[in-house]
Every structure is written in C-alpha cells, then in structure tokens.
Amino acid sequence: MASSSKRPRSGASGGSGPSGPSGASGASGASGLSGAPVPDEAVPHVRVAVIGSGFGGLGAAVRLRRAGITDFVVLERADSVGGTWRDNSYPGCACDVPSHLYSFSFAPNPEWPRSFSGQPDIRAYLEKVATVFGLRPHLRFNAEVLEARWESEETRWRLTTSAGQWTADAVVSAAGPLADPQIPDLPGLSGFPGKVFHSSRWDHEFDLAGKRVAVVGTGASAAQIIPSIQPEVGKLTVFQRTPAWVLPRRDREISQLEKWLHGRLPVTAKIRRGTLFALRELQVDAFVRRPGLLRVIQQLAERHIAQGIPDPALRAKLTPDYRIGCKRILLSNTYYPALAAANAEVVSSGLRELRGSTLVAADGSEHEVDAIVFGTGFHVTDMPIGARVFGADGTSLAEVWKGGMEALRGSTVRGFPNLFFVIGPNTGLGNSSMILMIESQLNYMIDALTTLASVGATAMQPTARAQRQWNLELQHRMDRTVWTTGGCRSWYLDPSGKNTVLWPGSTTAFRRATRKVDLGEYELIMRTAPTAAPTTARTVQEASA
Ligand SMILES: Cc1cc2nc3c(=O)[nH]c(=O)nc-3n(C[C@H](O)[C@H](O)[C@H](O)COP(=O)(O)OP(=O)(O)OC[C@H]3O[C@@H](n4cnc5c(N)ncnc54)[C@H](O)[C@@H]3O)c2cc1C
C-alpha cells in the first residue's frame, strides 16, 4: 500500500523515543495530550494500528507479520497483554470451551494442564505467544485509544491515545467484546460502606473469609465464582434475576502421556482439536435452525439440577422457564452444591437498591452484607470503542449504531474506511471457541490489506447495498434461532431486542464468508496526491469515470 507520508514511521521499533508517539496535535487540528502544538511531521505514522492485545489483537499482530507487514503498533490501555485473561483473575476463572480448541490454530500448546484450563495458564499462553512470535517490539502499553478519527483528505486514521498520537493507514479494532464491565446504577450503591467490585476487577487484597458476601448475577463468571468462594465466606447471598441452565463440566487433568504425545506427535493434538471442533459444529443446527432438538440437552440439565439440589423449593428457584441455549449454557459440577450449602441463600429476584449495608431485592427482602461482587457482565451491544471512533463524515460509530450494531461480514462498516473489526457485530458464538471466529476475521483483514496493495488503492469501505444485504440475510436467519425463539432476554440482545452479538451459523460458514474480500462489495478510495486537499481522495469508480 502506497503512503505519501513523510513523517516518522513507528512500527517494530519498540518503546517510545524518536519513533514513539507524539504527545500533541498535528496540523489537522486533532488535540494532543500536552496541548502544546507539535508539527504533523512529529506524529509517527504506521501502516496499521491495532487496538487491544487480547487474543484478537495478538492474533492480528501475528498475521500481519506473517503477511510481511511489520510497520504496525498494538495499542493497549493496560500494562500487559492478555485482554480477558489478564483482567479476569477471579477465583475459579477458567475457559468453558476446551483449551485445545480455545487456542490459536497456529500456536498449539501441548502443555495445557486441564481440559478447561484456568486463567493463569491462558494468560501465560498469551504472554508466550507475544514473545515467541516476536510481537513485543510492536506493543505499546498504557496507550488507551481515546479517539480514532478518519481524515478523508489524508486518507488515514489519526489516533489520539493516553500515550500520544499516531496516524495509520488502517485500524484493526480488537478492543474486545467483553472488556468493559457493567455495574448497574443502583440507588444507594455509592453509600454502601463495604467493599464493592466487579468480577473482572477482582480485589485480591480484600479477604472474603468469614464475611457476608453478596454475588449479584448468575451468569458464566458468577457460576465460577460462587463455588470458589462459598466454602470460605461466612454467608453467601446470591441475587438471581433469571436462572441459567447448567450442564456437567467434563473437566480433568491432561495426563503426562497426552502432553508428551501432543508435543512429540503434533498430529495427535490436531486430531484432538479436530474432534472438539466437529462435536461443536454438529450442535450448531440445533441452536440455529431446529431449537426443538435441544430438548434432549435440556433433559440432561434437568437431571443435573435434580442431582445437585435436593430441596424442591430451591430447585424451583433455580429451574429456568425458557429453552436451554437461549442464554449461555453454563458448565459446572460445583455450582449447585455450593448454592445448596448451609451458608448460601438464593434470592430469586434482582437487586433493587441499597440502604447502607442493607441490600434490598426487587421482592422487598432485605439482606445485610459486608461485600458485593457484581457478576453483571459487560458493555456488549453498546461496544464502548464505538463512541471513540469517528468516520468519514465526522460521525461516531456509536451514533451510526444507535439503532443497533451492524457491519459487513462482522468486519467493516460503511463510512469508516480501512477500519477492520476482530469480533465485530454478530460474530459471537453460543457454543464454540471464539478463537475460530477471530482467526476467520484475521483472514479477512489480511486479505483486505493485501488486496488494497495489489489493486493500488489506499482505502476501502463497504457499499451501502452490501452491508444492508448482509445484515438483512443475517437477521432473517436469526429469526429461527433459539436465541430469538427460546423465551428469554439475554445479553446477546440490544435494547430493541435485536441480536447484534451472535453469528447465526456454523463457524465453517463464517470461515467461508470471510476467506476472501469480494471487491464487488466495496468502494475503493485512492490517494491521488501526497498533500492534503479536499479533492484528492476519490473512489476508484470516480477515478475511472
Ligand atoms: C470470564 C470470561 C471467560 C470467557 N471464556 C471464554 C471461553 O471459554 N471460550 C470463548 O470462546 N470465549 C470466552 N470468553 C470470551 C472472550 O472474551 C473471547 O474469547 C476473547 O478472549 C476475546 O478476545 P479479544 O482480544 O477480542 O478481547 P479482549 O480479550 O477483551 O481484549 C481486548 C483488549 O483491548 C484493550 N482495550 C479495550 N479498549 C481499549 C482502548 N480504547 N484502547 C486501548 N486498548 C483497549 C483491553 O484492555 C484488552 O486488553 C470469555 C470471556 C470472559 C470475560
């Protein structure tokens, strides 16, 4: 991809220094950190700026390098890599998709200790990926992207971060689907005298032993936290708005022999991964087209509840009234025994307000506690990065998406040239590994960048027609899914009830849909002159007219 920039380039240079970020504004008027005017030439330019260093951002970095693109930075607001697996350090945190599938296909790990490995091991894996694949020189920590703005005249992005500015030909947003915690705005919360934290911001300094602890929420994180803390707390009060369906968790240690085999004979690890993949792929039809088939699985869950909860009153509280699969299915062998323990109480009603240290449920019951753990999820359908990204006409992505998030193939959005999402709208999964979707989107992003270079264009954006058509078809398929018909309200749905989170198909179908960029779905933009002038950026169609 040609660039007319004569400014310093800040790719695999490491740290700041001469090729580090500029701390102030450039000629286009974007504001910097210090407020002091800094010439545009001092703002480092890269071919690609990646936002985030979780699985998505690190995967993007590996794929960029493999495609021969080394002129890029990874901007990360925290001080280390890992994303989800850095931030979620709560007791019991582990993946709920088997590790041999929940890892990069290009970085198999024969050393996974368990079938569902814990957070420390997954975090260590990502640290190792960053080192082994030579990503460290590209990482910029404590660089929170505050604003990314497309500059049409220059056909580039300008990123303002907490560590200064960069400009970039393209931006890869891997800011995470579940990265910004959501705590409900409850009356009286600010006056609560005890300890309060979100599951993804665990306070390891606070000792829960013997305390009266409330867990608010009964989703995937809460289901791992509850059994982990129940034995040590004095009293556990769980606020449950809607019960989850829970299936047994077939977790076990990976034997030395298996590890040895996977290390010495990588084909055995491939077979294992392939089997795990196929088993999940076979389930997709039931979730997406024939939810009736899920009845068999629901019976397993009913048996699990009957075995774990002898008390019929508690069992009634914990039995969902919607079809299994409508909300995320939880996997646990210890959740029900923890809730049935003598020191645990399930309040089958949401938390309504706080009066001092008294928590008042929607049913009016009152509960005195010393600490509150919010397992209340994340900002998902209101993707926070959207409010910080401004497109060709100066409008924010959040504004464009106020009627619901939409992209072409989950990756690109009209009006936001050269912006590529990793885990964009409708790329989430209900039953398999997100890494499969991430790798598909990385294929698409790399193909887009190499296609741009090969056709001599500077930027691309989807046509309105292609984006509309993609979403019409996708939402049409969504109508039959268990997430729509199952009779629940889940975090997959936005306030209008539209599912803008999940992919209504198999991961294989998504892989096919993102293998190659179809130029018929895009408008190409060419930079025709090196200097800024309103008429220099033209679409290819205009240029050839
Ligand atoms: C507790 C938990 C368990 C999970 N278990 C599974 C599982 O078993 N299987 C599965 O498939 N999925 C699971 N997920 C989903 C998981 O989020 C994805 O699988 C995957 O880790 C997402 O990777 P990511 O890189 O897209 O996002 P993240 O891992 O969230 O990384 C995003 C990164 O972007 C950074 N960032 C965000 N905004 C900015 C900004 N403005 N500027 C700079 N940096 C920014 C964040 O600090 C973070 O490091 C789980 C999620 C959670 C929370």
The ligand as an SDF file (V2000), in Angstrom:
LIG
                    3D

 53 58  0  0  0  0  0  0  0  0999 V2000
  -14.5050  -14.6100   32.1420 C   0  0  0  0  0  0  0  0  0  0  0  0
  -14.5840  -14.8800   30.6770 C   0  0  0  0  0  0  0  0  0  0  0  0
  -14.4620  -16.1600   30.1920 C   0  0  0  0  0  0  0  0  0  0  0  0
  -14.5190  -16.4220   28.8290 C   0  0  0  0  0  0  0  0  0  0  0  0
  -14.4050  -17.6980   28.4060 N   0  0  0  0  0  0  0  0  0  0  0  0
  -14.4690  -17.9510   27.0840 C   0  0  0  0  0  0  0  0  0  0  0  0
  -14.3580  -19.3050   26.6080 C   0  0  0  0  0  0  0  0  0  0  0  0
  -14.2040  -20.2490   27.3640 O   0  0  0  0  0  0  0  0  0  0  0  0
  -14.4560  -19.5180   25.2710 N   0  0  0  0  0  0  0  0  0  0  0  0
  -14.6360  -18.4930   24.3960 C   0  0  0  0  0  0  0  0  0  0  0  0
  -14.7110  -18.7440   23.1930 O   0  0  0  0  0  0  0  0  0  0  0  0
  -14.7290  -17.2100   24.8250 N   0  0  0  0  0  0  0  0  0  0  0  0
  -14.6550  -16.9310   26.1320 C   0  0  0  0  0  0  0  0  0  0  0  0
  -14.7710  -15.6270   26.5630 N   0  0  0  0  0  0  0  0  0  0  0  0
  -14.9100  -14.5470   25.5810 C   0  0  0  0  0  0  0  0  0  0  0  0
  -13.5450  -13.8520   25.3780 C   0  0  0  0  0  0  0  0  0  0  0  0
  -13.7420  -12.5090   25.6440 O   0  0  0  0  0  0  0  0  0  0  0  0
  -13.0150  -14.0870   23.9750 C   0  0  0  0  0  0  0  0  0  0  0  0
  -12.8780  -15.4790   23.7690 O   0  0  0  0  0  0  0  0  0  0  0  0
  -11.6300  -13.4720   23.7030 C   0  0  0  0  0  0  0  0  0  0  0  0
  -10.7830  -13.5980   24.8050 O   0  0  0  0  0  0  0  0  0  0  0  0
  -11.7590  -12.0310   23.2820 C   0  0  0  0  0  0  0  0  0  0  0  0
  -10.5050  -11.5860   22.8660 O   0  0  0  0  0  0  0  0  0  0  0  0
  -10.3480  -10.0920   22.3160 P   0  0  0  0  0  0  0  0  0  0  0  0
   -8.9150   -9.9000   22.0400 O   0  0  0  0  0  0  0  0  0  0  0  0
  -11.3070   -9.8450   21.2300 O   0  0  0  0  0  0  0  0  0  0  0  0
  -10.8290   -9.1750   23.5300 O   0  0  0  0  0  0  0  0  0  0  0  0
  -10.1880   -8.9600   24.9430 P   0  0  0  0  0  0  0  0  0  0  0  0
   -9.5300  -10.1800   25.4350 O   0  0  0  0  0  0  0  0  0  0  0  0
  -11.2510   -8.3520   25.7900 O   0  0  0  0  0  0  0  0  0  0  0  0
   -9.0480   -7.8810   24.6800 O   0  0  0  0  0  0  0  0  0  0  0  0
   -9.3600   -6.5530   24.3720 C   0  0  0  0  0  0  0  0  0  0  0  0
   -8.1650   -5.6950   24.7440 C   0  0  0  0  0  0  0  0  0  0  0  0
   -8.3870   -4.3720   24.2720 O   0  0  0  0  0  0  0  0  0  0  0  0
   -7.9730   -3.4560   25.2530 C   0  0  0  0  0  0  0  0  0  0  0  0
   -8.7100   -2.2190   25.0190 N   0  0  0  0  0  0  0  0  0  0  0  0
  -10.0570   -2.0160   25.0730 C   0  0  0  0  0  0  0  0  0  0  0  0
  -10.3420   -0.7380   24.7790 N   0  0  0  0  0  0  0  0  0  0  0  0
   -9.1700   -0.1270   24.5090 C   0  0  0  0  0  0  0  0  0  0  0  0
   -8.8310    1.2030   24.1390 C   0  0  0  0  0  0  0  0  0  0  0  0
   -9.7610    2.1500   23.9860 N   0  0  0  0  0  0  0  0  0  0  0  0
   -7.5190    1.4980   23.9400 N   0  0  0  0  0  0  0  0  0  0  0  0
   -6.5560    0.5410   24.0840 C   0  0  0  0  0  0  0  0  0  0  0  0
   -6.8290   -0.7300   24.4570 N   0  0  0  0  0  0  0  0  0  0  0  0
   -8.1220   -1.0550   24.6560 C   0  0  0  0  0  0  0  0  0  0  0  0
   -8.3320   -4.1280   26.5580 C   0  0  0  0  0  0  0  0  0  0  0  0
   -7.5890   -3.6150   27.6400 O   0  0  0  0  0  0  0  0  0  0  0  0
   -7.9770   -5.5910   26.2510 C   0  0  0  0  0  0  0  0  0  0  0  0
   -6.6360   -5.8680   26.5730 O   0  0  0  0  0  0  0  0  0  0  0  0
  -14.7220  -15.3500   27.9260 C   0  0  0  0  0  0  0  0  0  0  0  0
  -14.8820  -14.0510   28.4160 C   0  0  0  0  0  0  0  0  0  0  0  0
  -14.8090  -13.8170   29.7660 C   0  0  0  0  0  0  0  0  0  0  0  0
  -14.9840  -12.3950   30.2620 C   0  0  0  0  0  0  0  0  0  0  0  0
  1  2  1  0
  2  3  1  0
  2 52  2  0
  3  4  2  0
  4  5  1  0
  4 50  1  0
  5  6  2  0
  6  7  1  0
  6 13  1  0
  7  8  2  0
  7  9  1  0
  9 10  1  0
 10 11  2  0
 10 12  1  0
 12 13  2  0
 13 14  1  0
 14 15  1  0
 14 50  1  0
 15 16  1  0
 16 17  1  0
 16 18  1  0
 18 19  1  0
 18 20  1  0
 20 21  1  0
 20 22  1  0
 22 23  1  0
 23 24  1  0
 24 25  2  0
 24 26  1  0
 24 27  1  0
 27 28  1  0
 28 29  2  0
 28 30  1  0
 28 31  1  0
 31 32  1  0
 32 33  1  0
 33 34  1  0
 33 48  1  0
 34 35  1  0
 35 36  1  0
 35 46  1  0
 36 37  1  0
 36 45  1  0
 37 38  2  0
 38 39  1  0
 39 40  1  0
 39 45  2  0
 40 41  1  0
 40 42  2  0
 42 43  1  0
 43 44  2  0
 44 45  1  0
 46 47  1  0
 46 48  1  0
 48 49  1  0
 50 51  2  0
 51 52  1  0
 52 53  1  0
M  END
$$$$
